[in-house]
Amino acid sequence: MTTRVWRWLVALPLVGVGWIGTLALVMRMAGAPAALVILPPAGFVAGLPAGVSVVNSSPVSLTLRGGGDLVATLYDLGALLVLPAGLTGCLPQRG
């Protein structure tokens, strides 16, 4: 394998992990209009408090809206990764 290909194979996953980490940190510190929970645990939706609504769901993620302490609530309920959603430039969610 050439050196150039090897560098790409190392760099791309590192950039991806760095990008996801940056998004998670921004969500934790600044928030967003909605939150995207990746791989929610079983029974996650049943534990959501009043005022938190499910905007969209898929087999691997949930998009939620709620109050100002939404991110902390989601992590307390067992979410492994909470990313921002609903910002300008985010992919549209099907209803």
DSSP file (Angstrom, degrees, kcal/mol; ACC not computed):
  #  RESIDUE AA STRUCTURE BP1 BP2  ACC     N-H-->O    O-->H-N    N-H-->O    O-->H-N    TCO  KAPPA ALPHA  PHI   PSI    X-CA   Y-CA   Z-CA
    1    1 A M              0   0    0      0, 0.0     2,-0.0     0, 0.0     0, 0.0   0.000 360.0 360.0 360.0 136.6    0.0    0.0    0.0
    2    2 A T     >  -     0   0    0      1,-0.1     4,-2.1     4,-0.0     5,-0.2  -0.284 360.0-115.9 -73.6 160.9    1.4    3.4   -0.9
    3    3 A T  H  > S+     0   0    0      1,-0.2     4,-2.3     2,-0.2     5,-0.2   0.870 113.9  55.4 -62.8 -38.3    2.2    6.0    1.7
    4    4 A R  H  > S+     0   0    0      2,-0.2     4,-1.9     1,-0.2    -1,-0.2   0.921 109.0  45.9 -64.2 -44.8   -0.5    8.3    0.4
    5    5 A V  H  > S+     0   0    0      1,-0.2     4,-2.4     2,-0.2    -1,-0.2   0.912 111.6  53.0 -64.1 -42.5   -3.3    5.8    0.7
    6    6 A W  H  X S+     0   0    0     -4,-2.1     4,-1.5     1,-0.2    -2,-0.2   0.901 106.9  51.9 -60.2 -41.9   -2.1    4.8    4.2
    7    7 A R  H  X S+     0   0    0     -4,-2.3     4,-2.9     1,-0.2    -1,-0.2   0.910 110.5  48.3 -61.9 -42.5   -2.2    8.5    5.2
    8    8 A W  H  X S+     0   0    0     -4,-1.9     4,-2.4     1,-0.2    -2,-0.2   0.903 108.5  54.0 -64.4 -41.5   -5.8    8.8    4.0
    9    9 A L  H  < S+     0   0    0     -4,-2.4    -1,-0.2     1,-0.2    -2,-0.2   0.804 116.3  38.9 -65.1 -28.4   -6.9    5.6    5.8
   10   10 A V  H  X S+     0   0    0     -4,-1.5     4,-1.2    -5,-0.2    -2,-0.2   0.865 117.1  48.9 -84.6 -41.5   -5.5    7.0    9.0
   11   11 A A  H  X S+     0   0    0     -4,-2.9     4,-2.6    -5,-0.2     5,-0.2   0.895 102.2  59.0 -71.0 -42.3   -6.6   10.6    8.6
   12   12 A L  H  X S+     0   0    0     -4,-2.4     4,-2.3     1,-0.2    -1,-0.2   0.915 107.4  44.4 -60.7 -47.4  -10.3   10.1    7.6
   13   13 A P  H  > S+     0   0    0      0, 0.0     4,-2.5     0, 0.0    -1,-0.2   0.886 113.5  52.4 -64.0 -35.1  -11.4    8.2   10.7
   14   14 A L  H  X S+     0   0    0     -4,-1.2     4,-2.3     2,-0.2    -2,-0.2   0.908 110.1  47.6 -65.5 -41.2   -9.5   10.7   12.9
   15   15 A V  H  X S+     0   0    0     -4,-2.6     4,-2.4     2,-0.2    -1,-0.2   0.912 112.3  50.8 -64.7 -41.9  -11.3   13.7   11.2
   16   16 A G  H  X S+     0   0    0     -4,-2.3     4,-2.3    -5,-0.2    -2,-0.2   0.924 111.9  45.5 -62.0 -46.2  -14.6   11.9   11.7
   17   17 A V  H  X S+     0   0    0     -4,-2.5     4,-2.4     1,-0.2    -1,-0.2   0.898 113.4  50.8 -65.1 -40.5  -14.1   11.2   15.4
   18   18 A G  H  X S+     0   0    0     -4,-2.3     4,-2.2    -5,-0.2    -2,-0.2   0.891 110.3  49.5 -63.1 -40.0  -12.9   14.8   15.9
   19   19 A W  H  X S+     0   0    0     -4,-2.4     4,-2.4     2,-0.2    -2,-0.2   0.932 112.1  46.7 -66.3 -46.6  -15.9   16.2   14.1
   20   20 A I  H  X S+     0   0    0     -4,-2.3     4,-2.4     1,-0.2    -2,-0.2   0.905 112.8  50.8 -62.5 -41.6  -18.4   14.1   16.2
   21   21 A G  H  X S+     0   0    0     -4,-2.4     4,-2.2     2,-0.2    -1,-0.2   0.892 109.6  50.0 -62.6 -40.3  -16.5   15.1   19.4
   22   22 A T  H  X S+     0   0    0     -4,-2.2     4,-2.6     2,-0.2    -2,-0.2   0.924 110.9  49.0 -64.4 -44.6  -16.7   18.7   18.5
   23   23 A L  H  X S+     0   0    0     -4,-2.4     4,-2.5     1,-0.2    -2,-0.2   0.913 111.3  49.7 -61.3 -43.3  -20.5   18.5   17.8
   24   24 A A  H  X S+     0   0    0     -4,-2.4     4,-2.1     2,-0.2    -1,-0.2   0.894 111.9  48.5 -63.6 -39.8  -21.1   16.7   21.1
   25   25 A L  H  X S+     0   0    0     -4,-2.2     4,-2.1     2,-0.2     5,-0.2   0.911 111.1  49.6 -67.0 -42.6  -19.1   19.4   23.0
   26   26 A V  H  X>S+     0   0    0     -4,-2.6     4,-3.3     1,-0.2     5,-1.2   0.916 111.6  49.5 -62.0 -42.7  -20.9   22.2   21.3
   27   27 A M  H  <5S+     0   0    0     -4,-2.5     4,-0.4     1,-0.2    -1,-0.2   0.902 111.3  49.0 -63.4 -40.5  -24.2   20.6   22.1
   28   28 A R  H  <5S+     0   0    0     -4,-2.1    -1,-0.2    -5,-0.2    -2,-0.2   0.869 122.4  32.5 -66.3 -36.6  -23.2   20.1   25.7
   29   29 A M  H  <5S+     0   0    0     -4,-2.1    -2,-0.2    -5,-0.1    -3,-0.2   0.871 136.0  15.1 -90.8 -40.4  -22.0   23.7   26.1
   30   30 A A  T  <5S-     0   0    0     -4,-3.3    -3,-0.2    -5,-0.2    -2,-0.1   0.727  88.5-149.6-112.5 -27.7  -24.3   25.8   23.9
   31   31 A G      < -     0   0    0     -5,-1.2    -1,-0.1    -4,-0.4    -3,-0.1  -0.177   4.1-128.5  82.9 179.5  -27.3   23.6   22.9
   32   32 A A        -     0   0    0     -5,-0.1    54,-0.1    51,-0.1    55,-0.0  -0.944  33.1 -91.1-159.3 168.5  -29.5   23.6   19.8
   33   33 A P  S    S+     0   0    0      0, 0.0    33,-0.4     0, 0.0     2,-0.3   0.799 110.0  10.4 -61.0 -27.3  -33.2   23.8   18.9
   34   34 A A  E    S-A   85   0A   0     51,-1.8    51,-2.0    31,-0.1     2,-0.4  -0.929  73.1-129.4-145.1 167.3  -33.3   20.0   19.0
   35   35 A A  E     -AB  84  64A   0     29,-2.8    29,-2.9    -2,-0.3     2,-0.6  -0.970   6.8-150.1-126.6 138.9  -31.2   17.0   20.0
   36   36 A L  E     -AB  83  63A   0     47,-3.3    47,-2.9    -2,-0.4     2,-0.6  -0.937  12.5-160.0-107.8 116.3  -30.2   13.9   18.1
   37   37 A V  E     -AB  82  62A   0     25,-3.1    25,-1.8    -2,-0.6     2,-0.4  -0.872   8.6-149.1 -99.3 119.9  -29.6   10.9   20.4
   38   38 A I  E    S-AB  81  61A   0     43,-2.2    43,-0.6    -2,-0.6    42,-0.5  -0.765  73.9  -6.3 -91.0 131.2  -27.5    8.2   18.7
   39   39 A L  S    S-     0   0    0     21,-3.4    41,-0.3    -2,-0.4    -1,-0.2   0.946  81.9-155.5  51.0  62.7  -28.3    4.6   19.7
   40   40 A P        -     0   0    0      0, 0.0    -1,-0.1     0, 0.0     3,-0.1  -0.387  19.6-109.8 -65.3 144.2  -30.8    5.3   22.5
   41   41 A P    >   -     0   0    0      0, 0.0     3,-1.6     0, 0.0     4,-0.2  -0.227  45.7 -76.9 -70.1 164.8  -31.0    2.5   25.2
   42   42 A A  T 3  S+     0   0    0      1,-0.3     0, 0.0     2,-0.1     0, 0.0  -0.356 119.6  17.9 -60.9 138.1  -34.0    0.3   25.5
   43   43 A G  T 3> S+     0   0    0     -3,-0.1     4,-1.0    -2,-0.0    -1,-0.3   0.593  84.2 131.5  76.4  11.7  -36.9    2.1   27.2
   44   44 A F  T X4  +     0   0    0     -3,-1.6     3,-0.7     1,-0.2     4,-0.3   0.918  69.7  49.2 -63.3 -45.8  -35.4    5.5   26.6
   45   45 A V  G >4 S+     0   0    0      1,-0.2     3,-1.4    -4,-0.2    -1,-0.2   0.872 105.6  58.0 -64.5 -37.3  -38.6    7.1   25.3
   46   46 A A  G 34 S+     0   0    0      1,-0.3    -1,-0.2     0, 0.0    -2,-0.2   0.787 104.8  52.3 -63.8 -26.9  -40.6    5.8   28.2
   47   47 A G  G << S+     0   0    0     -4,-1.0    -1,-0.3    -3,-0.7    -2,-0.2   0.453  79.5 119.9 -89.4  -1.0  -38.4    7.7   30.6
   48   48 A L    <   -     0   0    0     -3,-1.4     3,-0.1    -4,-0.3    -3,-0.0  -0.426  62.6-125.4 -67.4 136.4  -38.6   11.1   29.0
   49   49 A P    >   -     0   0    0      0, 0.0     3,-1.5     0, 0.0    -1,-0.1  -0.260  37.1 -77.8 -75.3 167.3  -40.0   13.8   31.3
   50   50 A A  T 3  S+     0   0    0      1,-0.2     3,-0.1    16,-0.0    16,-0.0  -0.375 118.1  38.4 -61.1 142.2  -43.0   15.9   30.4
   51   51 A G  T 3  S+     0   0    0      1,-0.3     2,-0.5    -3,-0.1    -1,-0.2   0.299  90.5 103.5  96.1  -8.9  -42.1   18.7   28.0
   52   52 A V    <   -     0   0    0     -3,-1.5     2,-0.4    14,-0.2    -1,-0.3  -0.934  52.8-170.4-106.9 124.6  -39.7   16.6   25.9
   53   53 A S  E     -C   65   0A   0     12,-2.6    12,-2.4    -2,-0.5     2,-0.6  -0.888  24.2-124.0-119.5 147.0  -41.2   15.5   22.6
   54   54 A V  E     +C   64   0A   0     -2,-0.4    10,-0.3    10,-0.2     3,-0.1  -0.785  25.5 178.4 -86.9 119.7  -40.0   13.1   20.0
   55   55 A V  E     -     0   0A   0      8,-3.2     2,-0.3    -2,-0.6     9,-0.2   0.838  68.4  -6.6 -87.9 -39.8  -39.7   14.8   16.6
   56   56 A N  E     -C   63   0A   0      7,-1.5     7,-3.1     2,-0.0    -1,-0.4  -0.989  62.3-165.4-155.5 151.4  -38.4   11.9   14.6
   57   57 A S  E     +C   62   0A   0     -2,-0.3     5,-0.2     5,-0.2    -3,-0.0  -0.992   8.9 170.7-142.7 152.6  -37.2    8.3   15.3
   58   58 A S        -     0   0    0      3,-2.6     3,-0.4    -2,-0.3    -2,-0.0  -0.879  53.7 -89.1-144.4 174.1  -35.3    5.7   13.5
   59   59 A P  S    S+     0   0    0      0, 0.0     3,-0.1     0, 0.0    -2,-0.0   0.748 127.0  30.0 -61.8 -21.1  -33.9    2.3   14.5
   60   60 A V  S    S+     0   0    0      1,-0.1   -21,-3.4   -21,-0.1     2,-0.3   0.448 122.4  29.9-118.7  -1.3  -30.6    4.0   15.4
   61   61 A S  E     -B   38   0A   0     -3,-0.4    -3,-2.6   -23,-0.2     2,-0.4  -0.989  51.0-151.4-155.4 161.8  -31.5    7.5   16.5
   62   62 A L  E     -BC  37  57A   0    -25,-1.8   -25,-3.1    -2,-0.3     2,-0.5  -0.995  10.9-151.3-132.4 139.5  -34.1    9.8   18.1
   63   63 A T  E     -BC  36  56A   0     -7,-3.1    -8,-3.2    -2,-0.4    -7,-1.5  -0.968  26.9-179.7-111.0 126.3  -34.6   13.5   17.4
   64   64 A L  E     -BC  35  54A   0    -29,-2.9   -29,-2.8    -2,-0.5     2,-0.3  -0.882  21.2-157.5-128.5 152.8  -36.1   15.4   20.5
   65   65 A R  E     + C   0  53A   0    -12,-2.4   -12,-2.6    -2,-0.3     2,-0.3  -0.960  33.5 125.1-124.0 148.0  -37.2   18.9   21.5
   66   66 A G        -     0   0    0    -33,-0.4   -14,-0.2    -2,-0.3     4,-0.1  -0.925  50.3 -43.1-173.0-162.7  -37.4   20.1   25.0
   67   67 A G    >   -     0   0    0     -2,-0.3     3,-1.3     2,-0.1     4,-0.2   0.112  67.8 -79.0 -76.5-170.0  -36.4   22.7   27.6
   68   68 A G  T 3  S+     0   0    0      1,-0.3     3,-0.3     2,-0.1    -1,-0.1   0.739 127.3  51.4 -66.6 -26.3  -33.1   24.3   28.4
   69   69 A D  T 3> S+     0   0    0      1,-0.2     4,-2.2     2,-0.1    -1,-0.3   0.030  73.8 120.6 -99.5  27.6  -31.7   21.4   30.4
   70   70 A L  H <> S+     0   0    0     -3,-1.3     4,-2.6     1,-0.2     5,-0.2   0.898  70.5  51.2 -58.7 -45.9  -32.5   18.9   27.6
   71   71 A V  H  > S+     0   0    0     -3,-0.3     4,-2.3     1,-0.2     5,-0.2   0.932 111.4  46.4 -62.8 -47.1  -28.9   17.7   27.1
   72   72 A A  H  > S+     0   0    0      1,-0.2     4,-2.3     2,-0.2    -1,-0.2   0.902 112.5  51.9 -62.3 -40.4  -28.3   17.0   30.8
   73   73 A T  H  X S+     0   0    0     -4,-2.2     4,-1.7     2,-0.2    -2,-0.2   0.917 109.3  49.4 -61.5 -44.1  -31.7   15.2   31.0
   74   74 A L  H  <>S+     0   0    0     -4,-2.6     5,-2.2     1,-0.2     4,-0.3   0.904 112.0  47.1 -65.1 -41.8  -30.9   13.0   28.0
   75   75 A Y  H ><5S+     0   0    0     -4,-2.3     3,-1.2     1,-0.2    -1,-0.2   0.887 109.8  54.4 -66.1 -37.2  -27.5   12.0   29.4
   76   76 A D  H 3<5S+     0   0    0     -4,-2.3    -1,-0.2     1,-0.3    -2,-0.2   0.828 104.1  55.9 -64.0 -31.1  -29.1   11.3   32.8
   77   77 A L  T 3<5S-     0   0    0     -4,-1.7    -1,-0.3    -5,-0.2    -2,-0.2   0.525 131.1 -92.1 -79.7  -5.6  -31.5    8.9   31.1
   78   78 A G  T < 5 +     0   0    0     -3,-1.2    -3,-0.2    -4,-0.3    -2,-0.1   0.554  66.9 159.4 110.4   9.7  -28.6    6.9   29.6
   79   79 A A      < -     0   0    0     -5,-2.2    -1,-0.3     1,-0.1     3,-0.2  -0.432  25.7-160.8 -64.2 135.9  -27.9    8.5   26.2
   80   80 A L  S    S+     0   0    0    -42,-0.5     2,-0.4   -41,-0.3    -1,-0.1   0.831  75.9  16.4 -85.5 -34.9  -24.4    7.7   25.0
   81   81 A L  E     -A   38   0A   0    -43,-0.6   -43,-2.2     2,-0.0     2,-0.5  -0.969  61.2-172.9-146.2 123.6  -24.1   10.5   22.4
   82   82 A V  E     -A   37   0A   0     -2,-0.4   -45,-0.2   -45,-0.2   -55,-0.2  -0.977  13.0-178.0-119.5 121.4  -26.2   13.6   22.0
   83   83 A L  E     -A   36   0A   0    -47,-2.9   -47,-3.3    -2,-0.5   -59,-0.1  -0.803  32.4 -94.6-116.6 157.5  -25.6   15.8   18.9
   84   84 A P  E     +A   35   0A   0      0, 0.0     2,-0.3     0, 0.0   -49,-0.2  -0.399  43.6 176.8 -70.4 148.0  -27.2   19.1   17.8
   85   85 A A  E     +A   34   0A   0    -51,-2.0   -51,-1.8   -21,-0.1     3,-0.1  -0.967  52.7  42.7-144.4 158.6  -30.2   19.0   15.4
   86   86 A G  S    S+     0   0    0     -2,-0.3     2,-0.2     1,-0.3     3,-0.1   0.561  78.1 131.5  82.9   8.3  -32.4   21.6   13.9
   87   87 A L  S >  S-     0   0    0      1,-0.1     3,-2.4   -53,-0.1    -1,-0.3  -0.500  72.4 -80.6 -87.4 161.3  -29.7   24.1   13.1
   88   88 A T  T 3  S+     0   0    0      1,-0.3    -1,-0.1    -2,-0.2     3,-0.1  -0.423 122.1  26.5 -57.9 129.5  -29.2   25.8    9.8
   89   89 A G  T 3  S+     0   0    0      1,-0.4    -1,-0.3    -2,-0.1     2,-0.1   0.293  90.2 130.3  96.1  -9.6  -27.5   23.4    7.5
   90   90 A C    <   -     0   0    0     -3,-2.4    -1,-0.4     1,-0.1    -5,-0.1  -0.456  68.9 -98.2 -73.9 151.2  -28.8   20.3    9.3
   91   91 A L        -     0   0    0     -2,-0.1    -5,-0.2     1,-0.1    -1,-0.1  -0.430  44.8-104.9 -65.8 140.8  -30.3   17.6    7.2
   92   92 A P        -     0   0    0      0, 0.0     2,-0.4     0, 0.0    -1,-0.1  -0.405  32.0-133.1 -67.8 145.1  -34.1   17.7    7.1
   93   93 A Q        -     0   0    0     -2,-0.1     2,-0.3    -3,-0.1    -3,-0.0  -0.815  12.9-126.5 -99.6 137.6  -36.0   15.1    9.2
   94   94 A R              0   0    0     -2,-0.4     0, 0.0     1,-0.1     0, 0.0  -0.654 360.0 360.0 -80.7 139.8  -38.9   13.2    7.8
   95   95 A G              0   0    0     -2,-0.3    -1,-0.1   -39,-0.1    -2,-0.0   0.436 360.0 360.0 -87.1 360.0  -42.0   13.4   10.0
